Amino acid sequence: GSGAEVHVAFLKSPIELRKYDTLHRVGAVGLDYAPLQLHLYDPRFANVSDREFVLTSVHLPPKARKESRDSQLGALLRHYAAEDTSAFRLDTPFRPNKETGRSPTHIIAGDFNVYPGSVDDAGEELYGMTKMGFVAKIPKDAATSAGGNHYDNFLVNAASDARLVVGGGILQLTKEATANSRKGEAGLSDHWPVTLTIQEYTKVSASKETPSKPRPPTPARAPRTSAPSST
């Protein structure tokens, strides 16, 4: 229909596209802006288990439709990370699989229209981000739009975040490049682009990682006493 969205992915060699799909539903919950999902392979990573990536591009409903947004985000995280099904993550393991040696890096990225790690008054997470095994890479108090709001983020599975250097960033657009639909000002967007870098690192060698054993203390010697001299 006229309101249909079109997904586009630009890949730079040597990154390979192994599979793609559009995620329309998670369980019984429909997703308004059906996310694009990509299964990527990057041969430049030295460790074979670090070469797989699953990228899901999201756009959740705005604050005006808070109930729909919250329902869809919670369902997405819950079903995506579920152990008993992989259909919502392009049939890939979510956590390291010892049998196959596979451990893809999972990234859910885009416009969440809320900080995905938000908590309620009691300190409980609203969407179960941490419980489901995700880490947010853009800080909750970081503005990602010209209006000073936090909308955009990257969620990375905790297993990959623990073994790789994963860093988020924000490219703040100039005033001339920023769009403002309310004022009729044209521009690239009212959202600032967010970026994610992923890299391997050289681990500390075993000799430097393990401290040398301390030497046992030298036992104290008893003080010498001299015999009384005789005359």
C-alpha positions as CSV (number, residue, x, y, z in Angstrom):
1,G,0.0,0.0,0.0
2,S,0.9,3.7,-0.1
3,G,2.2,3.5,3.5
4,A,4.5,0.6,3.0
5,E,8.1,1.0,4.2
6,V,11.0,-0.1,2.1
7,H,14.2,-1.5,3.6
8,V,17.6,-1.0,2.2
9,A,20.9,-2.4,3.4
10,F,24.3,-1.2,2.0
11,L,27.1,-3.7,2.5
12,K,30.8,-3.1,2.0
13,S,33.1,-5.9,0.8
14,P,34.2,-8.3,2.2
15,I,31.1,-8.4,4.4
16,E,28.7,-11.1,3.1
17,L,24.9,-11.2,3.3
18,R,24.0,-14.8,4.1
19,K,20.3,-14.4,4.8
20,Y,17.6,-11.7,5.3
21,D,14.0,-11.5,6.2
22,T,11.3,-9.2,7.5
23,L,10.0,-9.8,11.0
24,H,6.2,-9.1,11.0
25,R,5.3,-10.7,14.3
26,V,6.8,-12.0,17.6
27,G,4.6,-14.5,19.1
28,A,1.0,-13.1,19.1
29,V,2.2,-9.5,18.9
30,G,2.4,-7.8,15.5
31,L,5.1,-5.3,14.8
32,D,3.8,-2.0,13.2
33,Y,7.0,-1.2,11.4
34,A,8.2,-4.7,10.5
35,P,12.0,-4.9,11.2
36,L,14.5,-5.9,8.5
37,Q,16.8,-8.7,9.7
38,L,20.2,-9.5,8.2
39,H,22.5,-12.4,8.8
40,L,26.0,-11.0,8.1
41,Y,29.4,-12.7,7.9
42,D,32.7,-10.8,8.2
43,P,35.8,-12.9,7.4
44,R,38.2,-10.3,8.7
45,F,37.7,-11.4,12.3
46,A,40.5,-13.8,13.4
47,N,38.3,-15.9,15.6
48,V,35.8,-17.8,13.5
49,S,33.2,-17.6,16.1
50,D,33.3,-13.8,16.0
51,R,32.5,-13.6,12.3
52,E,28.7,-13.9,12.4
53,F,26.3,-11.0,13.0
54,V,22.6,-10.8,13.1
55,L,21.3,-7.2,12.7
56,T,17.7,-6.3,13.3
57,S,16.6,-2.7,12.4
58,V,13.6,-1.5,14.4
59,H,11.2,1.4,14.4
60,L,8.8,1.3,17.3
61,P,5.6,3.3,17.8
62,P,6.0,6.9,19.2
63,K,5.2,8.1,22.7
64,A,1.6,9.0,21.6
65,R,1.1,5.2,21.2
66,K,3.0,4.2,24.4
67,E,1.0,1.1,25.1
68,S,1.7,-0.3,21.6
69,R,5.3,0.6,21.8
70,D,5.8,-1.0,25.2
71,S,3.9,-4.1,24.2
72,Q,5.9,-4.6,21.0
73,L,9.3,-3.8,22.5
74,G,8.8,-6.2,25.5
75,A,7.6,-9.0,23.2
76,L,10.4,-8.5,20.7
77,L,13.1,-8.8,23.4
78,R,11.4,-11.7,25.1
79,H,10.8,-13.8,22.0
80,Y,14.1,-12.9,20.4
81,A,16.2,-14.3,23.3
82,A,14.0,-17.3,24.0
83,E,16.0,-20.6,24.2
84,D,13.3,-22.8,22.7
85,T,13.0,-20.9,19.4
86,S,15.3,-19.2,17.0
87,A,12.8,-18.2,14.4
88,F,12.9,-14.6,15.5
89,R,16.6,-14.3,15.0
90,L,17.1,-15.9,11.6
91,D,17.6,-19.4,13.1
92,T,20.8,-18.6,14.8
93,P,21.9,-19.3,18.4
94,F,21.5,-16.4,20.8
95,R,24.2,-17.6,23.2
96,P,27.5,-19.4,22.5
97,N,26.8,-22.9,21.2
98,K,29.5,-25.4,22.2
99,E,28.4,-28.1,19.9
100,T,28.6,-26.0,16.7
101,G,31.2,-23.5,17.9
102,R,28.9,-20.7,16.7
103,S,28.4,-17.5,18.7
104,P,26.8,-14.7,16.6
105,T,26.8,-11.1,17.7
106,H,23.2,-10.0,17.9
107,I,22.3,-6.3,17.4
108,I,18.9,-4.8,17.6
109,A,19.3,-1.2,16.3
110,G,17.2,1.8,15.4
111,D,14.5,4.1,16.7
112,F,13.0,2.7,19.9
113,N,11.2,5.9,20.7
114,V,12.3,5.2,24.3
115,Y,15.3,4.1,26.3
116,P,15.0,0.3,26.0
117,G,16.5,-0.1,29.5
118,S,14.0,2.1,31.2
119,V,12.9,1.2,34.8
120,D,9.8,1.8,36.8
121,D,9.6,3.6,40.2
122,A,10.6,0.3,41.9
123,G,13.7,0.0,39.8
124,E,12.4,-2.9,37.8
125,E,13.1,-2.9,34.0
126,L,10.0,-2.2,31.9
127,Y,11.0,-4.3,28.9
128,G,13.3,-6.9,30.5
129,M,16.4,-5.8,28.5
130,T,19.0,-7.0,30.9
131,K,17.0,-10.1,31.9
132,M,16.8,-11.1,28.3
133,G,20.5,-10.8,27.9
134,F,21.0,-7.5,26.2
135,V,23.3,-4.5,26.8
136,A,22.4,-0.9,25.6
137,K,25.4,0.8,23.9
138,I,24.1,4.4,23.9
139,P,23.7,5.9,27.5
140,K,20.2,6.5,28.7
141,D,20.8,10.3,29.2
142,A,22.3,10.8,25.8
143,A,20.2,12.8,23.4
144,T,19.9,11.3,19.9
145,S,17.6,13.9,18.3
146,A,17.7,17.6,17.7
147,G,14.9,18.0,20.2
148,G,17.1,16.6,23.0
149,N,15.3,13.3,23.3
150,H,16.6,9.8,23.6
151,Y,15.1,7.7,20.8
152,D,17.9,5.6,19.1
153,N,20.1,2.9,20.5
154,F,21.9,-0.4,19.9
155,L,21.1,-3.5,21.9
156,V,23.9,-6.1,21.8
157,N,23.7,-9.6,23.3
158,A,25.7,-9.7,26.6
159,A,27.7,-12.7,25.5
160,S,29.2,-10.9,22.6
161,D,29.6,-7.6,24.5
162,A,31.8,-9.5,27.0
163,R,34.3,-10.9,24.5
164,L,34.5,-8.0,22.0
165,V,35.1,-4.3,22.2
166,V,31.7,-2.8,21.3
167,G,31.2,0.9,21.3
168,G,28.3,3.2,20.5
169,G,28.5,6.7,19.1
170,I,26.4,9.7,18.0
171,L,27.0,11.8,15.0
172,Q,25.4,15.2,15.9
173,L,24.2,16.8,12.7
174,T,24.8,20.5,12.0
175,K,21.8,22.8,12.3
176,E,21.7,23.1,8.5
177,A,21.5,19.3,8.1
178,T,18.8,18.8,10.8
179,A,15.2,18.6,9.7
180,N,12.3,20.2,11.7
181,S,9.0,19.2,10.3
182,R,7.1,21.4,12.7
183,K,8.8,24.5,11.4
184,G,8.8,23.2,7.8
185,E,12.6,23.1,7.8
186,A,14.1,20.5,5.4
187,G,17.1,18.4,6.3
188,L,18.4,14.9,6.6
189,S,16.5,14.1,9.7
190,D,15.6,15.3,13.2
191,H,17.4,12.2,14.5
192,W,21.1,12.2,14.7
193,P,22.8,9.1,13.2
194,V,24.1,6.6,15.8
195,T,27.1,4.4,15.1
196,L,28.4,1.1,16.5
197,T,32.0,-0.2,16.3
198,I,32.9,-3.8,17.0
199,Q,36.5,-5.1,17.2
200,E,38.5,-8.0,18.5
201,Y,41.3,-7.4,20.9
202,T,44.5,-9.1,21.8
203,K,44.2,-10.8,25.1
204,V,46.8,-10.4,27.8
205,S,49.4,-13.2,27.7
206,A,49.2,-15.8,30.4
207,S,52.5,-14.8,31.9
208,K,51.3,-11.3,32.5
209,E,47.8,-12.2,33.4
210,T,48.8,-14.5,36.2
211,P,50.8,-12.8,38.9
212,S,53.9,-14.5,40.1
213,K,53.6,-16.4,43.4
214,P,55.0,-14.4,46.3
215,R,58.1,-15.7,47.9
216,P,57.6,-17.2,51.4
217,P,58.8,-14.8,54.1
218,T,62.3,-15.5,55.4
219,P,62.1,-16.8,58.9
220,A,63.5,-14.5,61.5
221,R,66.7,-15.5,63.2
222,A,66.9,-15.6,66.9
223,P,69.3,-12.8,68.2
224,R,72.8,-14.0,69.0
225,T,73.8,-14.0,72.6
226,S,77.4,-14.0,73.7
227,A,78.6,-16.0,76.6
228,P,80.0,-14.0,79.6
229,S,83.7,-13.6,79.4
230,S,85.8,-15.0,82.2
231,T,88.9,-13.4,83.5
